[in-house]
Amino acid sequence: MVRLLRSIVLVSLAAGCLVPVAEDRGPLAARPNSDGGGPIPDGGHADAGEPTSDGGIAAPDAGVPTDAGIPPPVVQCQPGAQCQLGCLGDRNNCGGCGNACASGGCYRATCRPSGWLEIYPGASNRKLVDVWAGESGKILLAGPGLLVSQPDGTFVDTRGGSYYVNVWGDDRGLILGTDWGTPETMRSPDNGLTWSPVHLPNNRICGGFWGIGDEVWCASSPLFHSTDRGATWTAINFGGSDDGASRVWASDPQHLFVIGQSSSRDAGFATSSFIAYSSDAGASWKRTAVASTLWAIRGTDPSNVWAVGAGGAVFRCNADSCAPQSSFPATGDELRSVFALGNSVYVGGSKLYVSADQGATWAVDGTSGGPRWFMSLAGNSSGVLFAVDGMNAWARIP
């Protein structure tokens, strides 16, 4: 059953706009085509047909084609599960959706158990440490190997035998990841079918990646920038000659945010961590010294950027400054991940901390089950949240 549900979720996320299913109100209840708000990309939409006596959905009208010839599945919820109507389409490119949401998204439906859903089961030799999710439903997992989600709900390991500590991609087939065993940074332009090493000066490797369109940034020493999707790179200095960036995030090509370690310790701090930020594409930088090791940075726009790290450190940045957030619970937790969407901020450590008001107030996520640790968080405009906990991969569907 877990495998079946996992396949349904990934097919829903990867295959396009599938069957709209309203909340289950009984075997003969009508399923209205009401607008839904929510999560993930690319797809078309078939006529869902009429409800059947067993509470499922009848086969669609044969005269209504589906995207890429993929037939919509018949989804019937089991006891203890609930049908969730979601607007999970790409809000900017709905393909052949016949019933678009008012916000411009596409309908999708998922039958899921309450709480988190395991989308890739862990094993003794599969220690997953990083996750990336795209607007098309594409999911990438890094650890021993590099796994790429497939339309049928499975994952393919495209880099078996290598240990990847990070991964990033886009919805046009680009994948970047750093193999810690070699060590070297690798690039695939075709969803993992072919790979080649990324040659950076002085054999540098990338601690993290971010991209917008054809532009990609690699967090290293110094920061590297590509305008051709990682084929060639130029250096951007953001501090001392040996300063090392561990993560990078950009809201647009002008506004860049970097976390890392300084070549010399900042006065008054036992560690040498920093947050650097630029509003002119890296021509000039401002910097905030931090008394904790920082692990992750993410935002929604230049005025709403979040960096988190050891000892419960949470900083909010804009284009001019960064400041610690006293509103965050004083937990001392080792915070390893952060994801932001709209007014919501998700911070991951031994628990998942959630703010619905851009950090004014916080609460511990009460969703049952799920990750035992939040090593990495990812998501997209659909509202689906993905996490890895050092072993398994999970999805939390709103």
GUVEXDREN-54903 format. One line per field, with one value per residue (C-alpha): residue number from 1; residue in one letter; x, y, z. Coordinates in Angstrom, 2 decimals. Example, Ala and Ser with C-alpha at 12.3 -4.5 7.8 and 13.67 -1.06 7.14 Angstrom:
# GUVEXDREN-54903
pos 1_2;
code A_S;
c1 12.30_13.67;
c2 -4.50_-1.06;
c3 7.80_7.14;
***
This chain:
# GUVEXDREN-54903
pos 1_2_3_4_5_6_7_8_9_10_11_12_13_14_15_16_17_18_19_20_21_22_23_24_25_26_27_28_29_30_31_32_33_34_35_36_37_38_39_40_41_42_43_44_45_46_47_48_49_50_51_52_53_54_55_56_57_58_59_60_61_62_63_64_65_66_67_68_69_70_71_72_73_74_75_76_77_78_79_80_81_82_83_84_85_86_87_88_89_90_91_92_93_94_95_96_97_98_99_100_101_102_103_104_105_106_107_108_109_110_111_112_113_114_115_116_117_118_119_120_121_122_123_124_125_126_127_128_129_130_131_132_133_134_135_136_137_138_139_140_141_142_143_144_145_146_147_148_149_150_151_152_153_154_155_156_157_158_159_160_161_162_163_164_165_166_167_168_169_170_171_172_173_174_175_176_177_178_179_180_181_182_183_184_185_186_187_188_189_190_191_192_193_194_195_196_197_198_199_200_201_202_203_204_205_206_207_208_209_210_211_212_213_214_215_216_217_218_219_220_221_222_223_224_225_226_227_228_229_230_231_232_233_234_235_236_237_238_239_240_241_242_243_244_245_246_247_248_249_250_251_252_253_254_255_256_257_258_259_260_261_262_263_264_265_266_267_268_269_270_271_272_273_274_275_276_277_278_279_280_281_282_283_284_285_286_287_288_289_290_291_292_293_294_295_296_297_298_299_300_301_302_303_304_305_306_307_308_309_310_311_312_313_314_315_316_317_318_319_320_321_322_323_324_325_326_327_328_329_330_331_332_333_334_335_336_337_338_339_340_341_342_343_344_345_346_347_348_349_350_351_352_353_354_355_356_357_358_359_360_361_362_363_364_365_366_367_368_369_370_371_372_373_374_375_376_377_378_379_380_381_382_383_384_385_386_387_388_389_390_391_392_393_394_395_396_397_398;
code M_V_R_L_L_R_S_I_V_L_V_S_L_A_A_G_C_L_V_P_V_A_E_D_R_G_P_L_A_A_R_P_N_S_D_G_G_G_P_I_P_D_G_G_H_A_D_A_G_E_P_T_S_D_G_G_I_A_A_P_D_A_G_V_P_T_D_A_G_I_P_P_P_V_V_Q_C_Q_P_G_A_Q_C_Q_L_G_C_L_G_D_R_N_N_C_G_G_C_G_N_A_C_A_S_G_G_C_Y_R_A_T_C_R_P_S_G_W_L_E_I_Y_P_G_A_S_N_R_K_L_V_D_V_W_A_G_E_S_G_K_I_L_L_A_G_P_G_L_L_V_S_Q_P_D_G_T_F_V_D_T_R_G_G_S_Y_Y_V_N_V_W_G_D_D_R_G_L_I_L_G_T_D_W_G_T_P_E_T_M_R_S_P_D_N_G_L_T_W_S_P_V_H_L_P_N_N_R_I_C_G_G_F_W_G_I_G_D_E_V_W_C_A_S_S_P_L_F_H_S_T_D_R_G_A_T_W_T_A_I_N_F_G_G_S_D_D_G_A_S_R_V_W_A_S_D_P_Q_H_L_F_V_I_G_Q_S_S_S_R_D_A_G_F_A_T_S_S_F_I_A_Y_S_S_D_A_G_A_S_W_K_R_T_A_V_A_S_T_L_W_A_I_R_G_T_D_P_S_N_V_W_A_V_G_A_G_G_A_V_F_R_C_N_A_D_S_C_A_P_Q_S_S_F_P_A_T_G_D_E_L_R_S_V_F_A_L_G_N_S_V_Y_V_G_G_S_K_L_Y_V_S_A_D_Q_G_A_T_W_A_V_D_G_T_S_G_G_P_R_W_F_M_S_L_A_G_N_S_S_G_V_L_F_A_V_D_G_M_N_A_W_A_R_I_P;
c1 0.00_2.83_4.39_1.03_0.39_3.95_3.52_0.21_1.80_4.79_2.66_0.48_3.52_5.37_2.83_0.74_-2.75_-4.64_-8.06_-9.82_-11.23_-13.26_-13.45_-15.02_-18.55_-19.90_-20.20_-22.63_-21.47_-20.96_-17.41_-17.67_-14.95_-14.28_-11.07_-8.24_-5.19_-1.81_1.30_3.24_3.70_3.36_0.43_-2.87_-6.27_-8.71_-12.46_-12.88_-16.27_-18.94_-18.52_-19.10_-21.02_-17.83_-16.72_-14.12_-14.04_-15.30_-13.01_-12.74_-14.52_-12.51_-12.75_-10.76_-7.00_-4.54_-1.05_1.64_-0.91_-0.80_-4.23_-5.52_-5.50_-8.58_-7.90_-9.94_-9.14_-8.69_-9.94_-7.93_-6.95_-8.46_-8.93_-7.18_-8.11_-5.11_-4.25_-0.89_-0.21_2.47_0.82_2.66_2.34_-0.73_-0.24_-3.58_-5.49_-9.17_-10.04_-7.53_-7.71_-8.63_-5.00_-3.80_-2.88_-4.08_-6.13_-4.60_-5.72_-3.94_-5.16_-2.90_-2.80_-2.80_0.60_3.83_4.17_7.42_8.29_11.61_12.26_15.60_18.04_21.24_23.27_21.00_21.70_19.87_21.18_19.77_16.57_15.54_12.04_10.97_7.78_7.30_7.16_10.78_12.46_16.20_17.72_21.42_23.36_25.02_24.20_21.95_18.30_15.97_12.18_10.37_6.80_5.77_6.60_9.96_13.47_16.47_19.99_22.02_25.31_25.57_28.83_29.37_28.45_26.69_26.46_24.25_22.06_20.27_18.42_15.91_12.82_14.65_16.88_19.87_21.31_24.32_25.78_29.00_30.55_32.38_34.31_36.23_35.75_34.36_31.26_29.32_26.85_24.14_22.16_19.71_18.19_21.08_21.51_25.01_27.47_30.63_32.82_32.55_36.06_36.61_39.92_42.25_40.07_37.38_34.10_30.63_29.13_25.72_23.95_21.19_19.88_17.45_16.84_20.20_22.12_23.57_25.70_28.10_29.02_32.74_35.87_35.16_31.55_31.23_28.65_27.49_25.28_25.01_23.48_26.78_28.77_31.29_31.96_33.44_34.55_32.85_34.86_32.82_35.50_38.98_40.89_40.28_36.72_34.58_30.87_28.87_25.43_24.06_20.57_19.42_16.03_17.07_20.43_21.04_20.30_22.69_22.96_25.81_26.68_30.13_33.37_35.86_39.59_40.17_38.00_35.66_36.44_34.47_33.34_34.67_33.76_34.21_30.81_29.22_26.29_27.24_24.70_24.86_22.26_24.37_25.05_28.13_29.97_29.88_28.99_27.81_28.52_27.15_29.40_27.66_28.65_27.30_27.99_25.31_23.92_21.21_19.81_16.60_14.08_11.18_12.41_15.25_13.37_12.57_15.67_16.36_19.64_19.77_22.46_23.88_22.55_19.14_20.57_17.96_18.70_16.43_18.05_17.15_19.28_20.87_21.22_20.80_19.59_19.01_15.36_14.48_10.97_12.31_12.04_15.24_15.70_19.43_18.48_20.94_19.04_20.05_17.44_15.06_12.38_10.16_6.99_4.82_4.38_5.33_8.79_9.83_12.96_14.21_16.28_15.25_11.74_10.06_9.38_6.74_5.80_2.78_3.51_7.10_8.66_6.49_5.31_6.46_5.03_6.32_4.70_2.21_1.82_2.06_4.80_7.46_11.17_13.13_15.46_15.21_18.56_17.20_13.91_12.54_9.24_7.59_4.61_2.27_2.72_4.04_7.00_9.79_12.36_15.16_16.25_19.60_17.89_14.38_12.71_9.30_6.50_3.98_0.94_-1.19;
c2 0.00_2.42_1.78_2.28_5.58_6.72_5.99_7.87_10.92_10.97_10.35_13.25_15.46_14.45_13.49_16.63_17.69_14.54_13.69_16.33_14.68_16.57_15.71_12.27_12.77_9.27_6.76_8.77_12.26_14.66_15.75_19.44_21.05_23.84_25.83_24.56_26.44_24.92_23.07_21.73_21.99_21.13_19.22_18.77_17.88_15.19_15.25_13.39_11.86_10.98_9.47_5.74_3.84_2.71_6.27_6.26_8.27_6.87_6.74_10.08_10.90_9.10_12.11_14.31_13.69_13.89_15.36_13.13_10.31_9.63_8.39_9.75_7.07_5.98_6.99_5.44_6.30_3.52_3.62_6.11_8.09_11.26_12.66_15.97_18.32_20.43_23.01_21.40_22.73_25.00_28.39_29.86_26.96_24.78_22.88_21.50_21.98_22.22_23.41_25.96_27.38_31.00_31.64_30.16_26.68_23.23_20.68_17.55_15.04_12.84_10.09_10.07_8.94_11.67_13.11_12.76_10.26_8.39_8.75_6.91_4.29_4.38_1.50_0.84_2.01_4.85_7.91_10.73_14.19_16.65_17.14_19.46_19.83_21.58_23.13_20.26_17.65_16.60_15.52_14.98_13.15_13.16_10.67_7.41_8.04_10.69_9.76_11.32_10.86_9.23_9.72_6.30_7.24_5.48_6.90_6.11_6.30_8.07_8.18_4.86_4.29_7.97_9.88_13.17_15.81_18.24_18.46_21.15_21.11_22.85_21.76_21.76_18.79_20.40_18.63_19.76_17.84_17.45_14.02_14.06_10.89_12.19_15.09_16.94_18.74_17.03_18.37_16.70_18.68_15.84_14.66_12.39_10.52_11.93_13.56_15.63_17.25_20.98_22.39_25.28_27.09_25.44_22.30_24.01_22.19_23.55_23.54_24.56_25.83_28.16_29.09_31.39_30.75_30.20_31.74_29.47_30.21_27.82_28.43_27.89_29.95_32.38_32.38_31.19_32.35_30.81_32.37_29.21_26.73_25.62_25.02_27.81_29.79_33.10_34.02_36.59_37.70_38.46_38.87_37.60_35.56_32.35_33.02_30.00_30.03_26.97_27.99_30.61_31.89_34.55_36.19_37.54_38.01_41.29_40.20_37.51_36.05_33.81_32.04_30.67_30.87_33.73_33.33_35.41_35.41_38.34_40.28_39.17_35.83_32.36_31.21_32.87_32.45_35.23_36.21_38.26_40.02_42.02_44.08_44.69_41.17_40.76_43.97_45.03_43.25_43.85_41.39_40.31_38.31_35.40_33.62_30.26_27.90_28.49_25.59_26.92_30.06_30.60_33.37_34.58_38.03_40.44_41.64_38.18_35.95_33.43_31.86_29.16_27.23_25.71_26.51_27.59_30.50_32.15_35.33_37.35_39.41_42.01_43.72_46.02_44.06_40.80_40.45_37.55_36.72_36.86_35.61_32.15_29.63_29.47_25.75_25.49_23.11_22.27_23.90_22.38_23.53_26.33_26.87_29.92_30.31_33.42_34.40_30.91_29.96_26.38_25.75_22.20_20.66_17.87_19.28_21.30_24.88_26.78_30.45_31.61_35.33_35.78_34.97_37.04_33.87_30.23_26.80_23.24_21.37_18.90_16.76_13.12_10.77_11.91_12.71_12.01_14.87_17.64_17.53_19.31_20.95_21.73_22.74_24.75_26.97_24.00_24.02_20.44_20.24_17.68_16.59_14.09_12.97_11.32_8.15_8.47_10.99_12.39_14.58_16.62_17.48_20.39;
c3 0.00_0.82_-2.58_-4.30_-2.53_-3.17_-6.88_-6.98_-5.38_-7.71_-10.79_-9.69_-9.22_-12.36_-14.99_-15.25_-14.28_-13.51_-12.09_-9.99_-6.85_-4.28_-0.60_-0.13_1.17_0.50_-2.33_-4.40_-3.50_-6.36_-7.10_-7.99_-10.09_-7.58_-7.71_-5.50_-4.36_-4.23_-5.28_-8.47_-12.30_-15.89_-17.19_-18.96_-17.64_-18.75_-18.32_-15.04_-15.85_-13.30_-9.82_-9.55_-6.90_-5.15_-4.52_-7.27_-10.48_-13.76_-16.79_-18.56_-21.77_-24.45_-26.71_-24.31_-24.74_-21.88_-22.00_-23.52_-23.84_-20.09_-18.96_-15.66_-12.95_-11.05_-7.45_-4.67_-1.06_1.43_5.04_7.05_3.96_2.57_-0.90_-1.32_-4.15_-5.01_-7.60_-8.29_-11.76_-13.11_-12.63_-15.62_-18.05_-17.63_-20.86_-22.01_-18.78_-19.49_-15.99_-14.76_-11.27_-10.85_-9.89_-13.18_-11.96_-12.95_-11.08_-9.63_-7.10_-4.62_-2.36_0.68_4.29_6.90_7.76_5.82_2.98_2.38_-1.31_-1.20_1.50_3.22_3.48_5.37_2.39_1.25_3.41_1.66_2.56_0.00_-2.01_-4.84_-6.30_-9.47_-10.74_-13.22_-10.47_-10.96_-7.70_-7.16_-4.18_-3.22_-1.12_-2.21_-5.85_-7.36_-7.84_-10.41_-10.19_-13.10_-14.38_-13.05_-9.45_-9.23_-8.93_-11.13_-9.67_-12.34_-10.40_-8.56_-6.70_-5.93_-2.77_-3.53_-0.81_-2.72_-5.80_-7.79_-11.08_-13.30_-15.19_-18.52_-17.68_-15.97_-12.90_-10.86_-7.94_-5.99_-5.63_-2.29_-2.98_-5.99_-5.10_-8.10_-9.23_-12.01_-14.58_-16.64_-19.27_-19.95_-16.66_-15.81_-19.11_-19.63_-17.21_-17.40_-14.73_-14.01_-14.39_-11.97_-11.30_-8.75_-8.77_-6.72_-6.03_-5.33_-1.86_-3.17_-6.29_-7.35_-10.77_-12.56_-16.25_-17.94_-15.04_-12.34_-9.25_-7.53_-3.87_-3.56_-3.03_-4.62_-5.90_-9.50_-12.02_-15.31_-17.97_-20.07_-17.62_-16.15_-19.32_-18.54_-15.35_-14.17_-10.64_-8.38_-5.35_-2.25_0.45_1.30_-1.23_0.71_1.87_1.17_0.36_1.37_0.02_-2.36_-3.12_-5.59_-5.93_-9.33_-11.11_-9.26_-5.69_-4.42_-0.91_0.28_3.54_4.30_6.26_6.37_5.77_8.94_12.05_12.57_15.72_18.77_17.36_18.10_14.60_11.24_9.61_7.59_5.40_2.33_0.13_-3.07_-4.92_-8.04_-9.35_-7.19_-8.10_-4.43_-1.20_2.34_5.12_8.49_10.86_12.59_15.80_14.59_11.73_9.10_7.08_4.76_3.14_1.20_0.53_-1.55_-2.62_-1.67_1.42_2.79_3.00_5.78_6.95_9.65_11.49_14.64_18.11_16.84_14.81_12.58_10.60_8.36_5.62_3.06_0.43_3.05_6.30_8.21_11.80_14.22_14.87_18.55_17.77_16.91_19.80_21.86_21.29_20.65_17.84_15.06_12.20_8.88_6.36_5.44_2.80_2.23_0.19_0.28_3.94_5.16_6.42_7.24_9.33_9.79_12.58_14.93_14.38_11.67_12.79_10.83_10.60_8.61_9.08_7.83_11.19_13.53_15.29_15.16_15.94_15.76_12.89_14.30_11.18_12.24_11.09_8.68_8.92_12.09_11.14_8.56_6.74_3.68_2.64_-0.80_-2.30_-5.02_-5.72_-5.31_-1.55_-1.44_0.96_0.49_3.08_3.61_7.07_6.44_5.22_3.75_1.44_2.35_0.94_2.91_0.80_2.03;
***
